[in-house]
Amino acid sequence: MLTILCTKAKVRRVRVHDLRHTCASLLLAQGVDARIIMETLGHSTITMTLDTYAHVMQTTLRAAADRMDDAPRARRHRPGRGTGVRGESRRVIGSAGDVDVTR
């Protein structure tokens, strides 16, 4: 059936296993927890999932490391600076209790 659908859609023939592998790889690349993928695929152990998709995990780990490298350059939140709009009222909890602050 899948072969017929691929032919009609004029795409290269794929096997169900190929679709399953692609799905798992894309989920891992998107940061979905490996345990969820393990359960979705019906693997008996997390080791089976991680061993099978280790190549995707390496790419994901590299991307995470790159993001960490960028972290020091990212704009940091400065304490005492709100994200509200001028004139907005907000409640601040301090040593004197709740205080309404209007910007």
All heavy atoms as an XYZ file, in Angstrom:
792
protein
N       0.813     -1.196      0.000
C       0.000      0.000      0.000
C       0.865      1.272      0.000
O       0.581      2.214     -0.719
C      -0.936     -0.042      1.216
C      -1.859      1.117      1.283
S      -3.002      1.048     -0.094
C      -4.236      2.122      0.424
N       1.906      1.273      0.829
C       2.772      2.446      0.901
C       3.489      2.672     -0.436
O       3.658      3.811     -0.868
C       3.788      2.295      2.044
C       4.651      3.502      2.361
C       3.798      4.729      2.655
C       5.566      3.210      3.530
N       3.873      1.592     -1.094
C       4.526      1.706     -2.399
C       3.593      2.369     -3.414
O       4.013      3.228     -4.188
C       4.957      0.314     -2.914
O       5.837     -0.272     -1.956
C       5.647      0.402     -4.250
N       2.337      1.990     -3.383
C       1.346      2.578     -4.292
C       1.192      4.077     -4.015
O       1.163      4.887     -4.937
C      -0.010      1.848     -4.167
C       0.134      0.403     -4.656
C      -1.100      2.570     -4.948
C      -1.061     -0.479     -4.313
N       1.109      4.441     -2.724
C       0.982      5.853     -2.361
C       2.208      6.657     -2.802
O       2.073      7.786     -3.295
C       0.763      5.989     -0.851
C      -0.564      5.477     -0.314
C      -0.575      5.521      1.201
C      -1.718      6.287     -0.882
N       3.383      6.086     -2.636
C       4.604      6.778     -3.063
C       4.623      6.976     -4.573
O       5.007      8.042     -5.070
C       5.841      5.981     -2.623
S       6.135      6.024     -0.851
N       4.185      5.956     -5.299
C       4.137      6.050     -6.756
C       3.162      7.135     -7.194
O       3.482      7.967     -8.053
C       3.732      4.694     -7.373
O       4.655      3.699     -6.933
C       3.719      4.751     -8.879
N       1.986      7.151     -6.607
C       0.979      8.160     -6.965
C       1.447      9.571     -6.624
O       1.148     10.520     -7.336
C      -0.349      7.863     -6.264
C      -1.096      6.705     -6.885
C      -2.434      6.518     -6.221
C      -3.186      5.364     -6.873
N      -4.513      5.188     -6.276
N       2.176      9.689     -5.515
C       2.658     11.010     -5.091
C       3.939     11.421     -5.818
O       4.428     12.529     -5.624
C       2.889     11.007     -3.579
N       4.472     10.495     -6.614
C       5.702     10.731     -7.376
C       6.879     11.080     -6.456
O       7.651     12.016     -6.710
C       5.498     11.809     -8.436
C       4.468     11.403     -9.474
C       4.286     12.470    -10.513
C       3.201     12.008    -11.485
N       2.867     12.978    -12.469
N       6.974     10.328     -5.352
C       8.118     10.440     -4.442
C       8.819      9.086     -4.400
O       8.234      8.059     -4.769
C       7.695     10.870     -3.017
C       7.081     12.253     -3.020
C       6.751      9.870     -2.390
N      10.051      9.107     -3.961
C      10.785      7.845     -3.928
C      10.118      6.874     -2.958
O       9.486      7.288     -1.993
C      12.247      8.066     -3.560
C      12.493      8.434     -2.122
C      14.005      8.523     -1.866
N      14.270      8.936     -0.520
C      14.324      8.104      0.519
N      14.140      6.820      0.366
N      14.562      8.571      1.739
N      10.265      5.605     -3.258
C       9.654      4.564     -2.431
C      10.318      4.527     -1.055
O      11.538      4.591     -0.956
C       9.838      3.205     -3.118
C       9.178      2.063     -2.414
C       9.503      0.761     -3.168
N       9.571     -0.394     -2.337
C      10.487     -0.693     -1.440
N      11.478      0.129     -1.220
N      10.452     -1.797     -0.749
N       9.527      4.490     -0.014
C      10.037      4.358      1.352
C       9.331      3.189      2.032
O       8.209      2.828      1.679
C       9.825      5.643      2.190
C      10.656      6.783      1.660
C       8.377      6.028      2.258
N      10.023      2.646      3.001
C       9.438      1.555      3.785
C       8.845      2.141      5.074
O       9.214      3.231      5.498
C      10.510      0.537      4.161
C      11.213     -0.076      2.951
C      12.433     -0.859      3.368
N      13.395      0.059      3.994
C      14.387     -0.337      4.791
N      14.564     -1.606      5.079
N      15.204      0.550      5.310
N       7.945      1.405      5.685
C       7.370      1.840      6.966
C       8.490      2.042      7.978
O       8.484      3.004      8.754
C       6.325      0.821      7.471
C       5.870      1.167      8.872
C       5.138      0.764      6.522
N       9.477      1.160      7.950
C      10.615      1.287      8.867
C      11.332      2.622      8.666
O      11.754      3.262      9.635
C      11.593      0.120      8.667
C      12.811      0.225      9.516
N      12.816     -0.137     10.845
C      14.049      0.700      9.240
C      14.017      0.091     11.351
N      14.785      0.595     10.393
N      11.457      3.058      7.412
C      12.098      4.349      7.122
C      11.314      5.503      7.753
O      11.897      6.432      8.315
C      12.206      4.577      5.616
C      13.047      3.519      4.910
O      13.959      2.961      5.535
O      12.762      3.266      3.723
N      10.006      5.438      7.651
C       9.153      6.479      8.240
C       9.277      6.487      9.761
O       9.338      7.544     10.391
C       7.696      6.273      7.833
C       7.391      6.413      6.345
C       5.929      6.066      6.078
C       7.724      7.806      5.859
N       9.330      5.304     10.329
C       9.472      5.167     11.791
C      10.797      5.772     12.249
O      10.860      6.513     13.219
C       9.371      3.683     12.114
C       9.601      3.279     13.527
C       9.538      1.742     13.598
N      10.095      1.233     14.801
C       9.388      0.932     15.874
N       8.086      1.092     15.861
N       9.961      0.472     16.960
N      11.871      5.450     11.533
C      13.194      5.957     11.880
C      13.253      7.481     11.715
O      13.800      8.187     12.568
C      14.246      5.283     10.995
C      15.647      5.597     11.387
N      16.262      5.018     12.467
C      16.557      6.455     10.851
C      17.488      5.498     12.584
N      17.697      6.371     11.609
N      12.671      7.984     10.648
C      12.633      9.428     10.412
C      11.857     10.135     11.516
O      12.293     11.168     12.039
C      12.011      9.736      9.039
O      12.816      9.125      8.037
C      11.917     11.225      8.793
N      10.732      9.568     11.877
C       9.912     10.155     12.943
C      10.702     10.252     14.244
O      10.751     11.302     14.879
C       8.649      9.315     13.137
S       7.625      9.883     14.499
N      11.338      9.157     14.645
C      12.109      9.149     15.893
C      13.267     10.139     15.832
O      13.528     10.857     16.803
C      12.619      7.743     16.170
N      13.951     10.197     14.703
C      15.078     11.123     14.550
C      14.624     12.572     14.657
O      15.263     13.392     15.322
C      15.774     10.901     13.203
O      16.337      9.618     13.148
N      13.505     12.892     14.015
C      12.981     14.261     14.074
C      12.530     14.625     15.483
O      12.761     15.746     15.946
C      11.830     14.434     13.087
C      12.222     14.412     11.613
C      10.979     14.401     10.724
C      13.113     15.594     11.272
N      11.895     13.686     16.175
C      11.466     13.951     17.551
C      12.663     14.218     18.459
O      12.651     15.156     19.258
C      10.633     12.787     18.090
C       9.243     12.620     17.479
C       8.598     11.321     17.963
C       8.367     13.816     17.801
N      13.706     13.408     18.328
C      14.915     13.628     19.127
C      15.549     14.978     18.797
O      15.957     15.708     19.690
C      15.929     12.512     18.884
C      15.738     11.259     19.724
C      16.626     10.135     19.215
C      16.020     11.535     21.186
N      15.611     15.301     17.521
C      16.201     16.574     17.104
C      15.401     17.759     17.640
O      15.955     18.835     17.868
C      16.299     16.642     15.583
N      14.107     17.573     17.852
C      13.252     18.632     18.391
C      13.294     18.691     19.911
O      12.636     19.522     20.520
C      11.805     18.427     17.928
C      11.610     18.665     16.456
C      11.871     20.121     16.097
O      11.441     21.027     16.787
N      12.598     20.328     15.029
N      14.043     17.778     20.530
C      14.205     17.811     21.982
C      13.185     17.007     22.757
O      13.089     17.140     23.974
N      12.432     16.157     22.079
C      11.473     15.298     22.782
C      12.267     14.296     23.616
O      13.278     13.747     23.158
C      10.531     14.568     21.790
C       9.641     13.569     22.501
C       9.702     15.592     21.031
N      11.836     14.078     24.833
C      12.520     13.178     25.750
C      12.640     11.773     25.154
O      11.685     11.235     24.598
C      11.743     13.132     27.070
C      12.483     12.353     28.124
O      13.508     12.849     28.620
O      12.028     11.239     28.446
N      13.819     11.176     25.295
C      14.079      9.846     24.736
C      13.138      8.796     25.323
O      12.773      7.840     24.641
C      15.534      9.454     24.973
N      12.732      8.970     26.555
C      11.817      8.013     27.186
C      10.469      8.003     26.457
O       9.870      6.952     26.252
C      11.623      8.379     28.663
C      10.707      7.494     29.420
C      11.437      6.274     29.865
N      10.500      5.381     30.524
C      10.804      4.202     30.919
N      12.017      3.745     30.755
N       9.924      3.444     31.500
N       9.980      9.157     26.067
C       8.718      9.257     25.328
C       8.855      8.554     23.975
O       7.962      7.818     23.548
C       8.318     10.738     25.119
C       8.134     11.454     26.456
C       7.072     10.851     24.245
C       7.061     10.882     27.342
N       9.986      8.784     23.320
C      10.216      8.149     22.022
C      10.308      6.638     22.189
O       9.765      5.885     21.383
C      11.471      8.736     21.346
C      11.221     10.221     21.076
C      11.819      7.991     20.073
C      12.440     10.998     20.691
N      10.981      6.191     23.240
C      11.087      4.762     23.522
C       9.697      4.129     23.626
O       9.416      3.091     23.018
C      11.844      4.528     24.831
C      11.956      3.062     25.226
S      12.238      2.827     26.994
C      10.561      2.728     27.568
N       8.831      4.777     24.375
C       7.478      4.248     24.567
C       6.672      4.303     23.265
O       5.922      3.383     22.955
C       6.769      5.009     25.676
C       7.395      4.740     27.041
C       6.812      5.597     28.146
O       5.855      6.351     27.895
O       7.328      5.510     29.278
N       6.853      5.369     22.496
C       6.142      5.504     21.229
C       6.541      4.398     20.247
O       5.693      3.817     19.571
C       6.432      6.879     20.595
O       6.014      7.897     21.507
C       5.705      7.051     19.279
N       7.835      4.117     20.189
C       8.333      3.098     19.270
C       8.114      1.675     19.784
O       8.226      0.722     19.023
C       9.822      3.316     18.999
C      10.197      4.618     18.304
C      11.708      4.731     18.185
C       9.537      4.723     16.949
N       7.855      1.545     21.076
C       7.657      0.212     21.648
C       8.954     -0.505     21.976
O       8.968     -1.729     22.107
N      10.051      0.266     22.108
C      11.313     -0.361     22.510
C      11.196     -0.858     23.941
O      10.541     -0.225     24.771
C      12.469      0.631     22.410
C      12.840      0.973     21.010
N      13.615      2.051     20.695
C      12.562      0.384     19.815
C      13.802      2.121     19.385
N      13.153      1.105     18.829
N      11.844     -1.978     24.231
C      11.755     -2.564     25.568
C      12.634     -1.843     26.580
O      12.354     -1.873     27.779
C      12.126     -4.052     25.525
O      13.425     -4.211     24.975
N      13.691     -1.182     26.108
C      14.589     -0.465     27.018
C      14.989      0.876     26.412
O      15.007      1.045     25.185
C      15.883     -1.263     27.299
O      16.619     -1.378     26.082
C      15.582     -2.643     27.874
N      15.339      1.800     27.284
C      15.805      3.114     26.832
C      17.148      2.971     26.110
O      17.457      3.715     25.188
C      15.896      4.118     28.015
C      16.066      5.554     27.502
C      17.024      3.760     28.953
C      14.866      6.126     26.866
N      17.935      1.967     26.530
C      19.230      1.719     25.899
C      19.066      1.410     24.422
O      19.842      1.885     23.588
C      19.949      0.555     26.606
O      20.055      0.868     27.988
C      21.327      0.321     26.031
N      18.051      0.640     24.088
C      17.807      0.303     22.685
C      17.541      1.574     21.873
O      18.091      1.757     20.786
C      16.626     -0.652     22.564
C      16.298     -1.054     21.169
S      14.896     -2.179     21.187
C      15.319     -3.221     19.819
N      16.735      2.464     22.414
C      16.418      3.717     21.720
C      17.664      4.583     21.581
O      17.955      5.093     20.492
C      15.325      4.492     22.490
O      14.194      3.641     22.660
C      14.918      5.760     21.749
N      18.392      4.767     22.671
C      19.568      5.636     22.646
C      20.669      5.071     21.756
O      21.353      5.820     21.060
C      20.077      5.871     24.068
C      19.104      6.655     24.963
C      19.637      6.732     26.384
C      18.829      8.029     24.403
N      20.857      3.746     21.761
C      21.868      3.141     20.888
C      21.493      3.299     19.414
O      22.332      3.570     18.569
C      22.054      1.656     21.213
C      22.823      1.433     22.505
O      23.397      2.399     23.040
O      22.825      0.282     22.992
N      20.211      3.136     19.114
C      19.746      3.218     17.730
C      19.849      4.634     17.185
O      20.169      4.841     16.014
C      18.286      2.733     17.623
O      18.204      1.417     18.146
C      17.801      2.747     16.195
N      19.607      5.634     18.026
C      19.557      7.020     17.565
C      20.702      7.863     18.119
O      20.589      9.078     18.226
C      18.195      7.626     17.916
C      17.094      6.864     17.225
C      16.352      5.898     17.894
C      16.846      7.052     15.870
C      15.379      5.160     17.244
C      15.878      6.316     15.209
C      15.149      5.379     15.903
O      14.201      4.647     15.247
N      21.822      7.217     18.418
C      22.982      7.926     18.983
C      23.478      9.027     18.043
O      23.901     10.090     18.506
C      24.105      6.942     19.287
N      23.382      8.805     16.735
C      23.855      9.810     15.774
C      23.037     11.095     15.880
O      23.564     12.193     15.747
C      23.796      9.258     14.350
C      22.427      8.940     13.875
N      21.718      7.831     14.313
C      21.606      9.589     13.025
C      20.533      7.821     13.722
N      20.429      8.870     12.941
N      21.752     10.974     16.169
C      20.905     12.155     16.337
C      21.243     12.838     17.658
O      21.291     14.062     17.742
C      19.407     11.776     16.288
C      18.531     13.001     16.500
C      19.081     11.101     14.974
N      21.500     12.036     18.677
C      21.837     12.596     19.986
C      23.122     13.425     19.897
O      23.222     14.472     20.519
C      22.000     11.484     21.026
C      20.732     10.693     21.291
S      19.401     11.704     21.965
C      20.028     12.049     23.575
N      24.106     12.980     19.123
C      25.350     13.735     18.965
C      25.084     15.100     18.344
O      25.629     16.102     18.777
C      26.357     12.943     18.123
C      26.917     11.734     18.827
C      27.634     12.097     20.112
O      28.346     13.099     20.193
N      27.430     11.298     21.142
N      24.225     15.145     17.343
C      23.870     16.405     16.698
C      23.158     17.322     17.687
O      23.438     18.522     17.757
C      22.964     16.142     15.479
O      23.649     15.263     14.598
C      22.611     17.419     14.763
N      22.249     16.750     18.475
C      21.504     17.517     19.462
C      22.426     18.050     20.552
O      22.313     19.200     20.974
C      20.384     16.650     20.069
O      19.578     16.146     19.017
C      19.517     17.434     21.034
N      23.368     17.227     20.996
C      24.326     17.666     22.016
C      25.212     18.787     21.479
O      25.505     19.748     22.187
C      25.191     16.485     22.471
C      24.483     15.451     23.335
C      25.383     14.231     23.542
C      24.090     16.048     24.677
N      25.615     18.679     20.231
C      26.442     19.726     19.621
C      25.665     21.043     19.546
O      26.184     22.109     19.845
C      26.901     19.292     18.230
C      27.960     20.204     17.638
C      28.545     19.668     16.335
N      29.100     18.334     16.488
C      28.605     17.233     15.896
N      27.563     17.314     15.113
N      29.167     16.059     16.073
N      24.401     20.952     19.169
C      23.561     22.153     19.087
C      23.383     22.781     20.473
O      23.416     24.000     20.618
C      22.204     21.814     18.479
N      23.216     21.940     21.492
C      23.073     22.453     22.859
C      24.359     23.146     23.306
O      24.318     24.200     23.944
C      22.720     21.311     23.814
N      25.492     22.568     22.964
C      26.776     23.185     23.323
C      26.934     24.534     22.626
O      27.410     25.503     23.230
C      27.929     22.251     22.948
N      26.527     24.602     21.369
C      26.583     25.874     20.646
C      25.706     26.928     21.306
O      26.089     28.092     21.412
C      26.159     25.696     19.190
C      27.167     24.900     18.383
O      28.323     24.764     18.832
O      26.778     24.404     17.305
N      24.537     26.516     21.754
C      23.635     27.461     22.423
C      24.232     27.939     23.736
O      24.072     29.094     24.114
C      22.278     26.817     22.648
C      21.533     26.608     21.334
C      20.250     25.886     21.530
N      19.242     26.810     22.035
C      18.024     26.436     22.363
N      17.660     25.178     22.247
N      17.157     27.317     22.808
N      24.938     27.050     24.436
C      25.583     27.451     25.691
C      26.707     28.442     25.413
O      26.942     29.360     26.195
C      26.085     26.231     26.447
C      24.950     25.432     27.041
S      25.489     24.140     28.142
C      26.222     25.066     29.456
N      27.410     28.253     24.299
C      28.460     29.202     23.927
C      27.887     30.598     23.705
O      28.533     31.597     23.985
C      29.178     28.755     22.650
C      30.139     27.607     22.899
O      30.476     27.351     24.073
O      30.535     26.961     21.910
N      26.661     30.659     23.181
C      26.014     31.934     22.907
C      25.436     32.588     24.158
O      25.156     33.779     24.153
C      24.896     31.761     21.872
C      25.438     31.367     20.513
O      26.637     31.610     20.255
O      24.668     30.803     19.718
N      25.237     31.823     25.219
C      24.567     32.322     26.422
C      25.231     33.557     27.029
O      24.537     34.507     27.377
C      24.438     31.212     27.462
N      26.555     33.613     27.165
C      27.159     34.812     27.768
C      26.923     36.077     26.948
O      26.929     37.173     27.477
C      28.654     34.486     27.819
C      28.726     33.013     27.772
C      27.548     32.578     26.943
N      26.708     35.921     25.653
C      26.494     37.080     24.797
C      25.035     37.516     24.762
O      24.709     38.578     24.256
C      26.973     36.768     23.385
C      28.480     36.612     23.295
C      28.912     36.421     21.862
N      28.585     35.113     21.337
C      29.350     34.033     21.469
N      30.478     34.113     22.139
N      28.990     32.892     20.924
N      24.168     36.663     25.271
C      22.736     36.980     25.245
C      22.450     38.108     26.222
O      23.139     38.285     27.223
C      21.922     35.752     25.619
N      21.437     38.885     25.909
C      21.043     39.982     26.796
C      20.546     39.396     28.098
O      19.684     38.525     28.123
C      19.945     40.800     26.140
C      19.544     41.966     26.976
C      18.519     42.779     26.273
N      18.064     43.796     27.192
C      17.224     44.731     26.881
N      16.747     44.794     25.664
N      16.845     45.616     27.757
N      21.095     39.853     29.170
C      20.730     39.330     30.481
C      19.666     40.204     31.132
O      19.611     41.399     30.920
C      21.953     39.294     31.393
C      23.013     38.368     30.891
C      24.246     38.503     31.745
N      25.312     37.730     31.162
C      25.853     36.689     31.748
N      25.463     36.323     32.930
N      26.818     36.033     31.167
N      18.838     39.573     31.941
C      17.838     40.301     32.707
C      18.549     41.020     33.840
O      19.353     40.438     34.544
C      16.812     39.322     33.272
C      15.847     39.982     34.207
N      14.863     40.824     33.751
C      15.733     39.938     35.551
C      14.177     41.267     34.795
N      14.689     40.740     35.888
N      18.260     42.291     33.988
C      18.880     43.063     35.054
C      17.887     43.196     36.195
O      16.767     43.667     35.985
C      19.304     44.432     34.540
C      20.354     44.295     33.450
C      20.984     45.590     33.065
N      20.034     46.665     32.822
C      20.138     47.529     31.843
N      21.133     47.453     31.003
N      19.263     48.493     31.696
N      18.288     42.786     37.416
C      17.383     42.878     38.564
C      16.878     44.301     38.749
O      17.597     45.261     38.530
C      18.263     42.459     39.749
C      19.380     41.679     39.141
C      19.588     42.257     37.760
N      15.636     44.410     39.142
C      15.047     45.712     39.389
C      14.408     46.316     38.154
O      13.762     47.334     38.207
N      14.609     45.693     37.011
C      14.018     46.182     35.774
C      12.854     45.283     35.412
O      13.018     44.099     35.203
C      15.035     46.139     34.619
C      16.307     46.863     34.903
C      16.103     48.311     34.612
N      17.328     49.036     34.933
C      17.739     50.056     34.270
N      17.065     50.503     33.256
N      18.831     50.682     34.624
N      11.674     45.842     35.334
C      10.500     45.059     34.971
C      10.356     44.959     33.473
O      11.091     45.586     32.724
N       9.421     44.159     33.076
C       9.178     44.017     31.645
C       7.857     44.659     31.270
O       7.404     44.534     30.155
C       9.149     42.531     31.247
O       8.139     41.894     32.028
C      10.481     41.877     31.473
N       7.245     45.359     32.237
C       5.939     45.958     31.984
C       6.022     47.240     31.192
O       7.087     47.756     30.874
N       4.877     47.797     30.899
C       4.759     49.026     30.133
C       4.631     50.186     31.111
O       4.070     50.054     32.180
C       3.496     48.950     29.240
C       3.304     50.223     28.462
C       3.581     47.750     28.326
N       5.148     51.350     30.742
C       5.034     52.520     31.627
C       3.580     52.774     31.979
O       2.701     52.640     31.132
C       5.618     53.751     30.955
C       7.107     53.686     30.849
C       7.668     55.097     30.748
N       9.100     55.041     30.723
C       9.856     55.039     31.821
N       9.306     55.120     32.994
N      11.164     54.996     31.735
N       3.338     53.156     33.226
C       1.989     53.409     33.680
C       1.303     52.146     34.202
O       0.248     52.208     34.781
N       1.941     51.010     33.991
C       1.357     49.750     34.440
C       1.595     49.594     35.936
O       2.648     49.901     36.448
C       2.033     48.606     33.669
C       1.657     47.235     34.166
C       2.436     46.156     33.429
O       2.079     45.878     32.290
O       3.393     45.640     34.009
N       0.602     49.130     36.632
C       0.731     48.895     38.059
C       1.130     47.448     38.278
O       0.635     46.549     37.607
C      -0.605     49.178     38.751
O      -0.499     48.935     40.122
N       2.063     47.217     39.179
C       2.433     45.850     39.501
C       2.676     45.736     40.990
O       2.929     46.719     41.663
C       3.650     45.391     38.701
C       4.901     46.168     38.998
C       6.024     45.713     38.090
N       7.186     46.524     38.362
C       8.383     46.041     38.614
N       8.581     44.763     38.612
N       9.385     46.848     38.871
N       2.606     44.550     41.515
C       2.780     44.308     42.932
C       4.182     43.789     43.178
O       4.626     42.859     42.521
C       1.761     43.289     43.416
C       1.774     43.083     44.910
C       0.466     42.467     45.341
N      -0.578     43.462     45.195
C      -1.149     44.107     46.199
N      -0.803     43.839     47.430
N      -2.073     45.000     45.981
N       4.901     44.422     44.086
C       6.256     44.012     44.435
C       6.255     43.584     45.889
O       5.696     44.260     46.747
C       7.242     45.194     44.253
C       8.633     44.796     44.694
C       7.233     45.663     42.818
N       6.878     42.451     46.153
C       6.961     41.967     47.531
C       8.342     42.307     48.050
O       9.352     41.896     47.484
C       6.714     40.452     47.614
C       5.325     40.143     47.065
C       6.866     39.956     49.036
C       5.018     38.681     46.950
N       8.382     43.075     49.088
C       9.658     43.475     49.676
C       9.656     43.184     51.163
O       8.743     42.561     51.694
N      10.686     43.677     51.871
C      10.794     43.420     53.304
C       9.672     44.108     54.072
O       9.321     43.700     55.167
C      12.155     43.895     53.820
O      12.320     45.272     53.543
N       9.071     45.136     53.488
C       7.991     45.852     54.153
C       6.626     45.260     53.779
O       5.599     45.811     54.134
C       8.039     47.330     53.785
N       6.601     44.182     53.058
C       5.346     43.584     52.642
C       5.022     43.942     51.205
O       5.864     44.406     50.460
N       3.760     43.754     50.799
C       3.330     44.058     49.434
C       3.263     45.552     49.214
O       2.734     46.291     50.044
C       1.944     43.475     49.149
C       1.972     41.954     49.050
O       3.076     41.382     49.141
O       0.910     41.366     48.872
N       3.786     46.013     48.122
C       3.766     47.425     47.778
C       3.335     47.543     46.328
O       3.843     46.838     45.460
C       5.168     48.053     47.932
C       5.157     49.518     47.558
C       5.699     47.848     49.342
N       2.377     48.441     46.031
C       1.985     48.687     44.645
C       2.955     49.686     44.039
O       3.247     50.722     44.626
C       0.562     49.276     44.552
C      -0.487     48.191     44.684
O      -0.203     47.048     44.265
O      -1.578     48.488     45.187
N       3.444     49.364     42.883
C       4.395     50.235     42.197
C       3.788     50.616     40.866
O       3.355     49.762     40.105
C       5.737     49.519     41.960
C       6.688     50.406     41.187
C       6.347     49.086     43.279
N       3.730     51.926     40.572
C       3.227     52.389     39.289
C       4.387     52.965     38.513
O       5.176     53.737     39.041
C       2.152     53.473     39.486
O       1.110     52.924     40.294
C       1.593     53.908     38.148
N       4.479     52.573     37.274
C       5.597     53.038     36.434
C       5.152     54.248     35.673
O       4.113     54.411     35.216
C       6.007     51.956     35.459
C       6.347     50.710     36.187
C       6.619     49.639     35.167
N       7.830     49.048     35.637
C       8.836     48.664     34.899
N       8.776     48.792     33.645
N       9.886     48.128     35.409
